[in-house]
Amino acid sequence: MMNLFSLLLGIPALTCCALAFLGKSRGAARLNIAASAATFVVSLGLAWKVLMQGSQFFNGQAFFLDPYNIFLVTLTAFVATNTAIFSAAYMSHEEQIGRVTSHNLRLYHAMFQLFVFGMLLALTTNNLGVLWIALELATLATVLLVALYRTPAAISAAWKYFILCGMGIALALFGTILIFSTSSEVLGHSNEALTWTLLYPKADKLNPGVMTIAFVFLMVGYGTKVGLFPMHAWLPDAHGEGPTPISAVLSGLLLNVALYALVRCKALVDGATHNHFAGHLMMGFGMLTLGMAALSLHRQKDIKRLYSFSSIEHMGLMTFSFGIGTPLANYAALLHMTVHSLVKSGIFFTVGHAAQAMKTQSIAHIRGLINLQPKIGLGLLLGTIAIAGFPPFGVFTSEFLLVTAALESYPWTIGVLLPSLVVAFAGLFRHLQPMVFGAYPKDVHVVPVNMLPVYIHLGLALFLGLAIPGFLANWFQIAANFLHQGTL
């Protein structure tokens, strides 16, 4: 078991070092795919052990896996693998048209694996301080990836991303220090004072006033990385200017990991304060983010920025659902996290091919995709239908469960949720129809596409909407109850 866990972190770490010195872009792409696939296989083995034997500790109590984080570890490894497959053909075409050099591709593949390592470290560490470090590591890796094209706009977007997320992570650090200031009185001035599995059983002994203030800083700090309003400004720029595969992992993975950190901290605050302050704060930020993103969808002119605001919308939904905190709400949030990661990464794969075919990201100049390259047009159409919450895709199921949970606990919130979802739906489809249908411009060309990752992701989202397998439903249920009660 320990060997499997060592491989989980060791494969991306060692591959990152190897890719930093691998000159040939084709060989680097293959190694990137192989390493990502191996990490995914290892995650499946660890998931099986956790589900069969319960929570596991590694290296003493430095790392741990429970039903909540092993679910995200597996999802992260799966999406990263398909993104690596997609990026091989996509980045090769970018090199052929001169947008990136072989040196930049070496940086791209190395930072991709460093990013995966940072996310897996954040998900598996048992220490709140190491969690903060891992999220900062993932941020620094993606800053370099956002600036990969070295254009003024890309560098500006990377700088904004670095500054805003740097400020956010600094506030999260202060929140972590506040937790240490009260936990050290209970567990002593050592690593144990930031060890989550030791802190949680003694949460009721922590100073409730200090923990309340700490969560405010953590909410703003980690909320910046989640993309919550009003700390979201970095996200559309980073998506719009960075390589499309990075947009896929930012939306499908990094935002999830930041929300994971926030939910872990919420559990401590709930145990210390014995009230629902943290949940109410998350619900408030979630509804504000949902409303803002729904309105912003109507104003977008760049296709990648359009779907980045869709990501902000869905992160608001998840934050709201985790804020409610009931088993049903947690179940809905976990399912929504899964299907959103699958669908949104699939959409960005398709958007990348569309932008290459049309030689632009401008919505006004992307026309007739279904006629130019039917695979791209159909992929974008189905992906948008799925992310908008149409049945029978899984997003509809998770949103239905979310609304049900809201009706049970906070019926008044439906007056915000449903209108926002309708406005978001309208914002997506007012742009989608002309991009997919109609006549395409004459100065465009057919590009090589790899739609297999798109088909896999959308197929899984459709399957989860029709019938959630028993083992997966049980997995979600165990994790949802764990988040609600803190016990397995």
N, C-alpha and C positions, 0 to 999 in steps of 0.2 A: 504493500500500500504506500509506504514511504517512497519507494522507487517510482511509482506512478506520479506522486505529487512532485517529486524532484524533476521529472520529465516535463510536467505541466509548465513550470517556470523556467526550466533549463533549456528547453527547445527554442523558445523565442529569444532568450538571452544570448545563447551561443550562435543562433542563426543571424542575429543582428550583427554580431562581431564578424562573422564570416562574410556577410553581404557587404560590409563596409570595405572589404578588400577585393570583392569579386568584380572584375571589370566588364565581362560580357553581359549585356542586358538580358539576352535570352536565357543564359544560364542562371542569372540572378532571379529572373521571373520564375523559372522552374523550381529553384530552391525555395523561393518564397511560398509557392503553392505547396510543395512537399512538407515544409515545416509547419505551415498552417494546418494542413490535413492531419499531420501526426499529432499536433496539439489537440485537435478535435477528437481524434480517436482516444487519446489519453483522458480527455474530459469525460467521454462516455464511460470509460472504465471507472473513474472516480465517482461519477453520478450513480452508477449501479451499486457501488460499495456503500455510498451514503444512504441510498434508499433501502438497501437490504439490512444494513447494520446500524444506521443512525449517524449522528454527528461524529466527525473524526478530527483529531488534533495531530499536528505534525511539528517536529522540532521543538519538543516540549509543548508549550502552548502558544508558540509564536504564530502559527497558522492554524486555521480551522475551516472545516467545510460543514455546512448544515443545509437543510432543504432549500433555504432561501438563496444562499450564494452559489451553491452548486448548480442551481437552475440557471443563474446568470453566467456562470463560467461556461457551461455547455452552449448557451445561446451565443455568447461572445466568440467562442472558438468556431462555431458553425458559420456565423456571418462573416468572420474574418477569412475563413477558408474560401467561401464563395466570392468574396471581394478580391482575394488574391488571384483567383481564376479569371475573374472579369478584368482585372487590371493588367494582366499579361498582354492581352490583345489591345486593350485601350491605350496603355502607355507605349506599346510598340508603335502604334499609329501616331501618337503624339511625337515620338522621336523621328518618325519618317517625315512628318510635315515641319519639323524644325522647332517645335515648341519647347522641347527639352533636349538636353545633351546626354551622352552616356554617363557623364559625371553626375548629372542631376538624377538619373535613373538609379545609380548606385546609392545615392543619398535616399531616394524614395524607398527603395526596398529595405534598406537598413532601418530607416525610421519607422516603416510599417511594422516591422517585427518588434522594435523597441516600444512602439505604441501598444501592441498586443501584450507585451510583457508588463507594461505599466498597469494596464487594465486588470490583468489576471492577478497581479500583486495586490492591487487595491481591493479586489473581491475576496481574496483568500487570507489577507493578513488579519490577525486578531488584535492588532494595536492601532488605536485611533491616530497616533502620530505617524506611523508608517502608512496608514491609509491616506493621510494628507500628502505625504511625500510621493506616494505612488500616483496620485491624481496630478500632482505638479509635474512628475516625470512624463506622464501621458500628454499633458498640455504642452510641454516644451517640444516633444516629438512632433506633435501636430502643428505647432507654430512653424517649424521648418518645412513641413509638408504643404501648408497653406501658401507659403512664400516660394514654392518650388519653381513657378514659371518666371520669377524674377522681374515681372512687370511692375510699374509703379502702383497699379491697383492691387496686385497681389501682395506686394510688400506693405502697402498701407493697411490691407485687411489683416495681414499677419501681425502687424504692430498693434492694431486695435485689439485683436484677439489676445495678444500677450499682455497688454496694459490692463484691459478690463478683467480678464480672468486672473491676472496677477493680483489686482486689487481684491477681487473676490476671494481668492485663495488665501490672501493675507488676513482677511476678516475671518475666514474659516479657521485659520491658525490661532487667532486670538480666542475664538470660541473653544477650540481644543485646549488652549492654555487655561481658560476659565474652568473647564471640566477637571483638568489636572489639579487646579488649586483646591477644589473641594474633595476630589477622589483621593488625593494624597493624604488627607486627614483620616481616611478610612482604611486605605490599603498601603500607606507609606509612600515615601519618595523613591519609587522605583518604577520599572516598566509595568508592574502589576497595576499601577494606578491608571494606566491607559489601556489595559487589556479588557476587551469588551466582554468576554465570557466571565471574567471575574467581577467586572463592574455591574453587569446587569442584575445578578442576584442580590446585590447590595445597593441597588439604585435608591431604595427608600431611605438610606442613610445619608445620601448626598444632600447638600444644601439646596432646597428648592428655589430660593431666590437666585442663587448663582447659576443654577442650571437653566432657569428661565431666560436670564440674560444671555447665557452661552448659546442657547438655541436661536435667539434672534440673530446673533452674529453668524452662526452656522447656516441659518436659513438664507441670509443674504449672500454669504460666501459660497456655499455649495450651490445655492440657487442660481448664481451667476453662471456656473458651468452647466446647470440643467437647462438654462435658457429662459428662466422665468422673468416676467415683466416686473420692474423696468430695467433689469440687468441683462437683457437679451441682445443688445445692439451688436455685439461681436458676431453672433451666429449667422445672420444672413450674409454678411460680408465674407466670412470665412468659407461658407458654402459656395458663394458665388465666384470667388477668385481662385480657390484651391482646385487641385485635380478632382475629377468626379468620384473616383474610388474613395477619396478621403471624405467627401461629402457623405458617402454611404456609411462609412464607419463612424463619423461624427454623429449623424442622426440615429443610426441603428445601434451604436454601442456606447460611445463616451457619455452621452446624455443619460443613459441607463445607469452607468456606474456612479455618476454624480448623484443621481436620485437614490441609489442604493445607500450611499454614505449618509444622506440626509435621513433616510428611514431608520438606519441603525442608530443614529443620534436621537431620533424621536423616541425610540423605545426607552432609552435611558432617561430622557426628560419626563416621559409619562410616568415611569416608575418613581422618580424623585418628587414630582409635583402632585401626583394623584389627581390631576385634572386633565382637561382636554385642550390646554393652551396650545401645545405644539400642533395638534391636529387642526385646530381652528385656524392657526396661522398658515398652515399648508393649504387648507381649503381656500382661504382668502387669496393667497398668491395664485393658486391654481385657477380660480374663476377669473381673476383679473387677466392672467396670461391667456386663457382661452378666449375671452372677449376681445382682447387687443389683437391677437393673431388672426381671429376670424375676420375682423375688419381690415386688417393689413393685407390679407390675401387679394382683395379687390384692387389694390394700388400697385401691384408688382408688374415690372416690365422685363425682368430677367427670369428665365425658367427655373434656374437653380435657387434663386432667392424665393421664388414662389413656393417651392416645395420645402424650403427651409422654414418658412413661416408655418407651413403645415406641421412640421416637426415641433415647433414651439407650441402650436395648438394642442397637439397630442401629449406633450410633456405636461402641459397645464392640466389636462384630463387625468393623467396618472398621479400627479401631485395631489390633486383634489381627492382622488379615490383613496390614496394612501392616507390622506388626512382624515377621512371618515373613520378608517381604522377597523371597521367591523370585519368578520371573516369573509362575508360576501364582497365587501368593497376591496379587501386585499386580494381576493381571488380574481375579481374583475381587473384590478390593476396589474397583476402578474400576467394574466392572459393578454391584456392590452399591450403590455410591454413586449410580449413575445410576437404578437401579430404585427405590431407597429414596426418592430425591428426588421421583420421579414419583408413586409410590404414596402416600407420606405427605402430600404437598401435596394430592393428590386426596382423601384421607381428611379432612383438615382443611376442605376446601371443603364436603364433605358434612356434617361435624359442625357447621359454622357454620349451615347451613340447618336441621339438626335442632334445634339450640338455639333458633333463632328460632321454629320451629314449635311447640315444646313450652314456650317461654318460660322455659327453665331449662337449666343445664348439669349438673344432678344426674342421675347414672345411674339412681337409684331412681325418678325421675319421668319418664324418657324411655321410653315404651312404645309398641308397635304402629306403628312408623314405616312398615312395609310396607303397612299398612292405611290409615294417614292420608295419606301421600304416597309411593306406591310407588317413585318415582324416588329419593327420599332413602333409603328403606329398602334398596333394591337396591344403591345406591351404597355405603352403609356396609357391607353384607354382603360385597360383592365386594372392597371395599378392605381389609377386615379379613382375608378369605381370602388376598388377595395378600400383605399385609404379614406374615402368619403363616408364609409360606413354602410355601403349597400349590402344587403343579404345576397348570397349566402356566405360571404367572406367573413373571416374571423373577427374583423374589426367591428362588424355589426353585432356579433355575439358579445364581445367584451363591453361595448358601449351600452348594449341592452342591460347587461348585468350591473354596470356602473350606475345607470339611471335607476334601476330597481333598488340598489343599495342606497342611493340618495333619497328616493321616495320613502324608504323605511326609516331613515335616520334624520334627514333634513329636507323635508318636502319643499320648502320654500326655494331651495337652490335650483329646482327644475325650471323656475322662471328665468334663470340665467343660462343654464346648460342647454336646453333645447333651442332657444333662439340663436345662441352662439353656433351650435352645430349646423343649423339651417343656413346661417350667414356664411359659414365656412364652406359648406357644400356649394353654395351659389358662387362664391369666389373662385373655387377650383374649376367649376364647369364653364364659367364664362370665358376662361382662358383656354380650356381644353379643346372645345369644339373646333375653333379655327385652326389650332395647331395640328389636329389629327386629320380633319377632313378638308376637302377643297383641293385646289390646284397648287402644286408646289412651284417655287421659283425655278427659273431655267438654269441659273448658275450654281446648281448644287450637284452633288455626285453621290453615287452609292458607295458606302463604306463597309468594310468587313465588320461583322457583328458577332458577338458570342452571347446569345440569348438564353443559354442553358441555365446560368444562375438566376435569371429573371423567372424562367419557368418553374424552377425548383422553389423559389421563395413564394411566388404567387400560388403555386399548387399547394404548398403547405398551408398558406393562409386560407385557401378555399377549403381544404380538408378540415382544418380546425374550426371552421364555421359550420361545417356539416355534421361532424361527429368528433368530439375530443376523445382520443383513446383512453381507455380506463386507467392505464398506468400513469398517463400524463395528468388526467383529471385528479387522480389520487395525489400525485406529486404537488400540484397546485394547491390542493386542499390542505395537505400537511404544512406546506410553506405558509399559507394564509392563516391557519390556526396558530402556527408558530409565531408569526408577526403579531397576532392579536393577544396571545396568552404568554408567549415567551417559553413555552414548553412543547415538547414533541409528543 
